[in-house]
Amino acid sequence: MSGNPSWPNGELRLDLPVFLARFGLEARGAAEPLLGGEDNINARVATDRGDVVVREYVRSEPAKVRAELALVAHLAGGGFPTPAPYTADNGESFALVAGKPIAVFPFASGEVPPAMTPDLAEQPGALLARMHTATTGWVDVRIPVTDRVGLLETAAASDVELTGADQWRGAVRDFLDRHADALALLGEQPAGPLHHDLHRQNLLVEDGQVTAVLDFDELNHGPLIIDLARVLQYAALEQPDRRLPAAIAEAALEGYQNVRPLTPTELELLPVALDLAGMCDAAGFIMWAAPHLGVEHVEECHSWLGYLANRDALR
């Protein structure tokens, strides 16, 4: 971390002309930092073939990045609105620099929408379903599988010392016990690659239409309705009271089902999937991030408050 607000995750330190030449590009300007993104360093650079985004993966291992970019290239090749990575001179979709994978993408036009509205929510719902149908049968052992129940078992047995941690652990255990059958059934539902991070700030929009879906860095394999639940979870967290607006939920669900109708069992399990998404997000923060951020109370975790605000929201 450089401490420079223009480079929140550290500065992109490359000999740009040499690096971009590996992708058949000629640099025509300096790197301009792109803000946003928690786990990567992103910069916009002018080249002879138009502006590009250079993206350094700060935390992801090369095998995971290969899996991510292979899937992104597949989606883009099928007309899905996401930029396909350039290919480097070694035939890879990225180049390694000091052990870090760095990829190059065409710069996508559009602006991050200022708010998630019902009119907008239908589009990410439909796009998510398009991704799921386009990757039916997609098998790549490099894509991680997230054990969400295992994560919550770890949380329930953790020794977190934040104020309110005992109540949080008890709530996690109660959730696991009350929904044991539903969680087991969830694991039997249609599964595949999940974007898992489809919130407003990973969308670009022009004239009310989504022009690009960005940031597949949370790619993992799991039940498809978890992905839809994450869209709803993020929409809830943006509200002042963290309550999921019914109109946004209905629009996202309608958009999804217009492309990939959910089975009756998936529809029945969606409320549990929403609760699970919030529970897991909160568990990761409370166990692993909070101790390093000066957090003192579990209720400083937005995802935990979001879970509490939305229990039974879809029932």
Long-range contacts (C-beta under 8 A, 24 or more apart in sequence): 6-33, 6-35, 7-33, 7-41, 8-35, 9-37, 9-38, 9-39, 9-40, 9-41, 9-58, 10-41, 10-58, 11-41, 12-41, 12-42, 12-43, 12-54, 12-56, 14-54, 14-97, 14-102, 16-45, 16-54, 19-54, 19-95, 19-97, 19-102, 20-45, 20-47, 20-52, 20-54, 20-104, 22-88, 22-89, 22-90, 22-95, 23-86, 23-87, 23-88, 23-89, 23-95, 23-104, 24-49, 24-86, 24-89, 25-49, 25-52, 25-86, 25-104, 36-112, 36-201, 37-215, 37-217, 39-217, 40-215, 40-217, 44-107, 50-106, 50-107, 51-106, 51-107, 52-86, 52-104, 52-105, 52-106, 52-107, 53-83, 53-104, 53-105, 53-106, 53-107, 53-108, 54-102, 54-103, 54-104, 55-102, 55-103, 55-104, 55-105, 56-97, 56-100, 56-101, 56-102, 57-94, 57-100, 57-101, 57-102, 57-103, 57-217, 58-100, 60-101, 60-217, 62-94, 62-96, 62-101, 63-142, 64-142, 64-143, 64-144, 64-219, 65-93, 65-94, 65-101, 65-103, 66-92, 66-93, 66-94, 66-142, 67-140, 67-142, 67-143, 67-219, 68-216, 68-217, 68-219, 69-93, 69-94, 69-103, 70-140, 71-135, 71-138, 71-140, 71-143, 71-193, 71-216, 71-219, 72-216, 74-134, 74-135, 74-138, 75-131, 75-134, 75-135, 78-134, 80-127, 80-130, 80-131, 80-134, 80-213, 81-127, 81-210, 81-211, 81-212, 81-213, 82-108, 82-212, 82-213, 82-214, 82-216, 83-107, 83-108, 83-212, 83-214, 108-204, 108-211, 108-212, 108-214, 109-204, 109-206, 109-211, 109-212, 110-204, 110-205, 110-206, 110-210, 110-211, 110-212, 111-204, 111-205, 111-206, 112-200, 112-201, 112-203, 112-204, 112-205, 113-200, 113-203, 113-205, 115-200, 115-238, 116-199, 116-200, 116-234, 116-235, 116-238, 116-248, 117-248, 118-245, 118-247, 118-248, 118-250, 118-251, 119-208, 119-251, 120-200, 120-203, 120-205, 120-208, 120-210, 121-231, 121-235, 121-248, 121-249, 121-251, 121-252, 121-255, 122-251, 122-252, 122-254, 122-255, 123-203, 123-209, 123-210, 123-255, 124-198, 124-203, 124-210, 124-213, 124-231, 124-252, 124-255, 125-228, 125-231, 125-251, 125-252, 125-253, 125-254, 125-255, 125-256, 125-257, 126-255, 126-256, 126-258, 126-259, 127-198, 127-210, 127-213, 127-255, 128-195, 128-198, 128-227, 128-228, 128-231, 128-256, 129-255, 129-256, 129-257, 129-258, 129-259, 129-260, 130-259, 131-193, 131-195, 131-213, 131-227, 132-192, 132-224, 132-227, 132-260, 133-259, 133-260, 135-192, 135-193, 136-192, 137-192, 138-192, 138-193, 140-193, 143-193, 143-219, 143-220, 143-221, 144-219, 144-220, 144-221, 145-220, 145-221, 145-222, 146-220, 146-221, 146-222, 146-280, 148-222, 148-226, 148-276, 148-280, 149-176, 149-183, 149-187, 151-280, 151-283, 151-284, 152-176, 152-276, 152-279, 152-280, 152-283, 154-283, 154-287, 155-279, 155-283, 155-286, 155-287, 158-287, 160-286, 160-287, 160-290, 160-291, 160-298, 162-286, 162-290, 162-295, 162-296, 162-297, 162-298, 163-296, 163-297, 163-298, 164-297, 164-298, 164-299, 165-286, 165-298, 167-298, 168-282, 168-286, 168-298, 168-304, 172-279, 172-283, 175-275, 175-279, 179-272, 179-275, 179-276, 182-269, 182-272, 183-272, 183-276, 185-265, 185-269, 186-223, 186-225, 186-226, 186-269, 186-272, 186-273, 186-276, 187-223, 189-223, 189-224, 189-225, 189-263, 189-265, 189-266, 189-269, 190-223, 190-224, 190-263, 190-266, 191-221, 191-222, 191-223, 191-224, 192-221, 192-224, 193-219, 193-220, 193-221, 194-218, 194-219, 194-220, 194-221, 194-222, 194-224, 194-226, 194-227, 194-230, 195-219, 195-227, 195-230, 196-220, 196-222, 196-226, 196-227, 196-230, 197-230, 198-227, 198-230, 198-231, 198-234, 199-230, 199-231, 199-234, 199-235, 199-238, 200-234, 200-235, 200-238, 223-273, 224-260, 224-266, 225-262, 225-266, 225-269, 225-270, 225-273, 226-273, 226-276, 226-277, 228-252, 228-253, 228-256, 228-270, 228-273, 229-270, 229-273, 229-274, 229-276, 229-277, 230-277, 232-274, 232-277, 232-314, 233-274, 233-277, 233-278, 233-281, 233-303, 233-306, 233-310, 236-306, 236-309, 236-310, 236-313, 237-302, 237-303, 237-306, 241-309, 242-302, 242-305, 242-306, 242-309, 242-310, 243-309, 243-310, 243-313, 244-274, 244-310, 244-313, 244-314, 249-313, 249-314, 270-314, 271-312, 271-313, 271-314, 271-315, 274-310, 274-313, 274-314, 275-307, 275-310, 275-311, 278-303, 278-304, 278-306, 278-307, 278-310, 279-307, 281-306, 282-306, 282-307
